[in-house]
Amino acid sequence: MLDARQIHPLTDFLRHHKQHMARLKDTRAPEVLTVNGRAELVVQDADSYQALLDRIHHMETLEAIREGLASAERGEMKPAEQVFAEMRARHGV
């Protein structure tokens, strides 16, 4: 959840970018930048962004595993030899 105190005009960010960057690195919390009073951009430090991407990837992997297990429980499986043959045919290996 974004902190309402971390909403700033883009012009303030441009004028005081060093202070904003220090705050972003210190708090690791994103800031919303506005243009004409409307939210236009979200900025955050690179480490926090990478951590967010990592968490999303982890969640997507878990969901794919859940879907695979549910498919197996429904009996929607193929023998490994068939899967490998289909992959060889598709990729020309």
C-alpha contacts under 8 A as a table, 3 or more apart, distances in Angstrom:
res1	aa1	res2	aa2	distance
2	L	6	Q	7.22
2	L	29	A	7.82
2	L	30	P	7.14
2	L	31	E	7.63
3	D	6	Q	5.40
3	D	7	I	7.57
4	A	7	I	5.78
6	Q	30	P	7.31
6	Q	31	E	4.92
6	Q	32	V	6.29
7	I	31	E	5.79
7	I	32	V	4.64
7	I	33	L	5.89
7	I	34	T	7.21
8	H	12	D	6.61
8	H	13	F	6.96
8	H	31	E	7.25
8	H	32	V	6.21
8	H	33	L	4.98
8	H	34	T	6.05
9	P	12	D	5.29
9	P	13	F	6.57
9	P	33	L	5.26
9	P	34	T	4.56
9	P	35	V	6.12
9	P	36	N	7.89
9	P	37	G	7.31
10	L	13	F	5.01
10	L	14	L	6.20
10	L	33	L	5.10
10	L	34	T	5.49
10	L	35	V	6.04
11	T	14	L	5.01
11	T	15	R	6.11
12	D	15	R	5.10
12	D	16	H	5.91
12	D	17	H	7.74
13	F	16	H	5.25
13	F	17	H	5.00
13	F	20	H	6.45
13	F	33	L	7.58
14	L	17	H	5.28
16	H	19	Q	5.63
16	H	20	H	6.43
17	H	20	H	4.99
17	H	21	M	5.94
18	K	21	M	5.13
18	K	22	A	6.16
19	Q	22	A	5.11
19	Q	23	R	6.19
20	H	23	R	5.08
20	H	24	L	6.06
21	M	24	L	4.99
21	M	25	K	6.17
21	M	45	D	7.76
22	A	25	K	5.25
22	A	26	D	6.02
23	R	26	D	4.99
23	R	27	T	5.84
23	R	28	R	7.71
24	L	27	T	5.51
24	L	28	R	5.21
24	L	29	A	6.00
24	L	30	P	6.62
24	L	31	E	7.55
24	L	44	Q	6.03
24	L	45	D	5.81
25	K	28	R	5.25
25	K	45	D	5.79
28	R	44	Q	6.93
28	R	45	D	6.36
28	R	48	S	6.07
29	A	44	Q	6.53
29	A	45	D	7.99
29	A	48	S	7.85
30	P	42	V	6.48
30	P	43	V	5.51
30	P	44	Q	4.41
30	P	45	D	7.49
31	E	42	V	5.59
31	E	43	V	5.37
31	E	44	Q	6.45
32	V	39	A	6.39
32	V	40	E	7.42
32	V	41	L	5.78
32	V	42	V	4.53
32	V	43	V	6.57
33	L	39	A	5.88
33	L	40	E	5.98
33	L	41	L	5.07
33	L	42	V	6.05
33	L	43	V	7.58
34	T	37	G	5.45
34	T	38	R	5.00
34	T	39	A	4.32
34	T	40	E	5.27
34	T	41	L	6.80
35	V	38	R	5.41
35	V	39	A	6.55
35	V	40	E	6.22
44	Q	48	S	6.73
44	Q	49	Y	6.52
45	D	48	S	5.54
45	D	49	Y	6.33
46	A	49	Y	5.03
46	A	50	Q	6.13
47	D	50	Q	5.12
47	D	51	A	6.16
48	S	51	A	5.00
48	S	52	L	6.18
49	Y	52	L	5.04
49	Y	53	L	6.29
50	Q	53	L	5.02
50	Q	54	D	6.11
51	A	54	D	4.99
51	A	55	R	6.18
52	L	55	R	5.14
52	L	56	I	6.24
53	L	56	I	5.11
53	L	57	H	6.15
54	D	57	H	5.10
54	D	58	H	6.14
55	R	58	H	5.03
55	R	59	M	6.16
56	I	59	M	5.09
56	I	60	E	6.11
57	H	60	E	5.10
57	H	61	T	6.12
58	H	61	T	5.10
58	H	62	L	6.25
59	M	62	L	5.10
59	M	63	E	6.20
60	E	63	E	5.07
60	E	64	A	6.19
61	T	64	A	5.10
61	T	65	I	6.25
62	L	65	I	5.08
62	L	66	R	6.20
63	E	66	R	4.99
63	E	67	E	6.14
64	A	67	E	5.05
64	A	68	G	6.11
65	I	68	G	5.01
65	I	69	L	6.14
66	R	69	L	5.13
66	R	70	A	6.12
67	E	70	A	5.09
67	E	71	S	6.07
68	G	71	S	5.02
68	G	72	A	6.16
69	L	72	A	5.02
69	L	73	E	6.17
70	A	73	E	5.03
70	A	74	R	6.33
71	S	74	R	5.11
71	S	75	G	6.45
71	S	76	E	5.34
71	S	77	M	7.20
72	A	75	G	4.99
72	A	76	E	5.45
72	A	77	M	5.71
73	E	76	E	7.51
78	K	82	Q	6.55
78	K	83	V	6.69
79	P	82	Q	5.40
79	P	83	V	6.58
80	A	83	V	5.06
80	A	84	F	6.13
81	E	84	F	5.18
81	E	85	A	6.11
82	Q	85	A	5.10
82	Q	86	E	6.18
83	V	86	E	5.14
83	V	87	M	6.20
84	F	87	M	5.02
84	F	88	R	6.12
85	A	88	R	5.11
85	A	89	A	6.13
86	E	89	A	5.10
86	E	90	R	6.04
87	M	90	R	5.04
87	M	91	H	5.94
87	M	92	G	8.00
87	M	93	V	7.94
88	R	91	H	5.30
88	R	92	G	5.37
88	R	93	V	4.77
89	A	92	G	5.30
89	A	93	V	6.97
